[in-house]
Amino acid sequence: MDETASESGTQADHGGAFEPRIVAFVCNWCTYAGADLAGTSRLQYAPNVRIVKLPCTGRIDPLFVLKAFEGGADAVLVSGCHPGDCHYTSGNYHARRRWTVFRRLLEFTGIDETRLMFSWVSAAEGQKFADLINDLTAKVRAAGPFEGSNPARRHLLTPAQAMSADFRAGACRPGLSGPTRPGSDGIRASGSSNGGQDGGN
C-alpha cells in the first residue's frame, strides 16, 4: 500500500496521464493459477493490477477491501473458484453472500460500488483472467481516479512524512515515556547521543 501511495503522489506531481491502481484479492487454487497461466502463456494484459493471494475468497475480510481503497487503490477485484469448484467446499459461496451484503455498505463509506468487482476464474482460464484485467482497467481509466479527498481515503504521505507523523503520534501517545520538544520533527540530530535533547542552553 505504501508503494501504491507513493506512485499516486509521483503521478500527481508530474501531471502524467491517469493510470489506475487495482488491487486483486484472489484465491490460491483457481484465480492465482489462472493468472500464472496467463503469464506462462505470454498473454498480454494491463500491468495495473497488484495481486494479493489468499487460500480462499471466503477468507477475504471486507476490511481488506476498505484498506485497499484507503491506501490508494482506484478499484478492487475479488476473484476465486467457480461455484461448486471451491477447494474448501463452500468458501466461495460464503464469499458471494458476504459481498452481496457488503456492496450495500459501500455507499455509506463513500465508495462507488462499480469500483469493486467480483468474478470467477478457474486455473485453466488464463485468457479469461487477461481479458478481465484489461476490461477492468479500461473501465476504471474511463471512470477516473478514486479521489484522495474521499473520506474513505487517508491523506497520502511521502515515506519521510509518514515516518515523521508516526514518530510524533507515538511520542504523544499516553503511557509512552520521554517528552516531545515543541517543533520537533521526530528525528534526532546527527552526532547527538542524549536521546534527542539539546545540550547547553
Secondary structure by P-SEA (a helix, b strand, c coil): caaaaaaaaaaaaacccbbbbbbbbcccccaaaaaaaaaaacccccccbbbbbccccccccaaaaaaaaaacccbbbbbbccccccccccaaaaaaaaaaaaaaaccccccccccbbbbbbccccaaaaaaaaaaaaaaaaaacccccccccccccccaaaaaaaaaaaaaaccccccccccccccccccccccccccccc
